């Protein structure tokens, strides 16, 4: 497999670096393309990739990671189709909001498309990603993408009709968590903790709690009950959160973000 990366910004670079480190893709033949010279140089320095323009990249690489800004993605795909000169290619798109039908409409049928939605914690190897396959993508293509995304966190395959829900949950989700970490830390500061200590304690609490959910396989409600003693501090705090509809607000936040993702996808 020879991988070409169109768009060597932070997310594209993070995905490739993680996949290389995990052995999910070979370094040999890795090629990058980006109009921003500094971004391309940084990508080359971190991965050992060679530089090429889009048509040259598509002529030599059988797998293409499309990591441009959404507005630039279709033009890049059309150039890639010219460079491929009738040869089959697998395209892994991380362009937010671009549907499979839109992506497939820009290229001939011998291009196989898989659409993905990673999130920013992929930059630290803890991403939560989803993907869906286009009309011509194979089981082997899906497994390659699963391994690629799993190199920087967790990856699940979903039907495309659920990709906007993924955007509303895990795509936008880091921002919700950062807001909650900040608020939790503010609570600690209000009670006298130093700001730096409060932020560290709040962030580590989220990190550890999330790890317990993933590694134990227990429902979050079960883990919550393990912390909640009768008449204790935790149940008093939980009652306050329920009274202020924090749970309902989080559910609605995902719903609103999902609807907005659908609107953006519809242009």
N, C-alpha and C positions, 0 to 999 in steps of 0.2 A: 504494500500500500504506500502510495505517495500522497501526502497531504499538502494542500495549498490553502493558505489563509488569506482571505480578502478582507482587510480591516484588522490592523494589528494594535488596536487600543487595549485598554485594561482587561475587558472581559474576554476578548479573543485570545489575548496573551495568557491570561490566567487559565483558561480551559486547556490550551495547548501545553503550557508548562506542567500542569497537573497530569495530563495524559502521558506526556513524555516521562515524567518522574515515575509514574505507576507502570510504565512499560506497555501502555495501551496503544501507543502509536510509535513507529520507529522514527529516529532522528534523521536517518538517511532519506534524502529526497524532500525534506521539509522546506517549503517555499512560502515566502510572505510577500504581500503587496499592500501598500498604504500610501495615500497621497501626502501624508504628513511624514516628512523625512525623519524627524526625531522619534516618532512612534515606531517606524520601521527599523531604525538602528537599535532601539531598545529591544525590540522583538528578536532581532538577529543576535544581539549580545546575550540574551537570556536563553535562547533555544538553539543557536547555531544554524538557523535557517538561512537560505540564500534568497536574494531579492529578485523579483521579476515583475513585469507588468501583468495585467489581468489575462490578456490573451496568451502570453507565454506560459503563465502559471497553469491555465486551463489545458494547454496542449500537453503538459507533462504530468499533471497530478490527477489521479483517478478519484480522489475524494477532496471536496472543496468545503471549507468552513466559511460561510458567508456571515461576516461579523461587522458589516458596515452599519452606518446609520440607516434606518428604514427608508429615508428619502433617496438614498443612493443605491439601494439594494437591487432594484430591477434593472437599472442601467448596467450595474456590474454583472448581473446574471446574463444579460444579452451579450456583453463583451466576452464572457466566459464561453457562451455557446459558440461564438465565432472561433475562439481559440481552440475549442475541443474538436472542431472540424468533423462532426458526425460521430465522435467517439462517446461511449457511455460514461457518465459521471454521476457520482453521488454527491449531492449538495446538502450540507447540514446548515440550516438557517437559524440564527439567533436574532433575526431582525424582528423586533417587537411589532405586533399588530398585523403583519403580513400573512394572509391566509395561504393555505396550500394551493388553492385554486389560483390565487394571484401570482404566486411564485411559479407554479407550473405553466401559467399562461405566458410567461416571459421566455420560456425555453422549449426546445423540442422534446418529444416523448422519450428520447434515450437519456434524458437527465432524470435521475431519481431524487426526489425531494423528501427530506425529513425536517419538520419544523420543531424547534425547541424553545423552551422558556427557562433559562437558568436565572439565578438571582445573584446579587452581589457578594454574599458570603463565599461564593466559589473562589473569590480572590484570596481567601485564607484556607481553601480546601474543605469548606463546610457548606457547599451549596446545596440547594434543594431545587432540582430540575425536573421538568416534564417534557415529553416529546410525543409527537404523533407522526405517522408515516403517510406519505402521499400515495397516489394511485399505483405508481410503478416501483415503490420501495419494497424490498424483499425482507424476509425474516433475518437474513444475514446482515442486511443494512441496519435493521433495528437493533440487533445484538451489538454491532460495532458502536452504534451511537450510545447504547446503554453503558457499555464499557468506558467509552470516552467521557461521558458525563459523570459516571460513578467515580472516575479518578479524582474529581474535585467535590465529592459529596454524595448525595443520594439522587437517584434517577428513577422515575416511573413513567410508563407509557400510558397515555390516556387517549380517548377519542378526541378528534379536533374540536368537537362541540363543547368540550370541557376546558379548552385551553384558556379561555377568558376567565374561568373560575380559578385556574392555576395562577393566572396573572393577579387576580384579586387577593388570593391567599398568600402564596409564597413569593410571587414576583414583587408585589408591593409590601409583603409582610415584614421584611427587615425594618422598614420605616416605622411600622407599628411597634415593633419590639424596641427600637431605639427610643421611641417616645415613652414607652413604659419603663425602660431602664432609667431614663432621665427623671421621670416622675418618682420612681422608687428611691432614687438617689436623693432627690429633693426632700422626700420624707425623712431620710436619714439625716440630712443637713439640718432640717427643722428641729430634729431631736438632739442636735449637738455634734454630729459626726463631721469630720473634715470632708470637704467636697471630694478630694481625690480618693479617700478611703471609701466614701459612700458609693462612688461610681464603680470602683473595683468590686465591692461587695455585691452591688446590684447586678452587675454584668456577670460575675461568677455564679450568682444564684440562678440566673437564666440559663447559663451554659450547663451547669450541673443538673438542673431540673430537666432540661431538654435531653440530656444524655441518659438520664434515668428512664424517660419515656421510651426512647429508642432502644435502649439495651435491655430493659426489663420486659418489654412487650405488654406491660400493664396499661389499662385504661387510665388516662390522666385523673379521672375521678377517684380511682382506687389509690393512686399515689397521693392525691390531695388529702384523702381521709387518713392516710398514715401520719400526716403532719398535724392533724386536727384533733386535739385532745378535748374531752368534754369540759366546757366551762373555761377553756384556756384562751390564750392570746389570739391564736390563729382563727378560731371560730368567731371571735368578736370582730376581727378584721374582715373576714369573709362576709359576715352579715352586713358590714358597712359597704363593701363593694357591691353586694347584691342590691342593697337599698339604693345605690346610686346607678344601677343598671349598667355596670361595667361590662358584664357578659353580653348583654343585648347590644351595647355600643360596638363591641368587637365584631359580632355577627353582622351587624349592619354595615360596618366598615368594609368587610369583604364583599358584601352584596353591592355596595356603591362602586367599589373599585372594579368589580366584574362588569357591571353595566357600562362603566366608562370605557373599559377595554373594548367592549363590543362596539360602542359608538366610534371609537378611534379606528377600529378595524373596518368599519363601514365607510370610513372617509369623512 
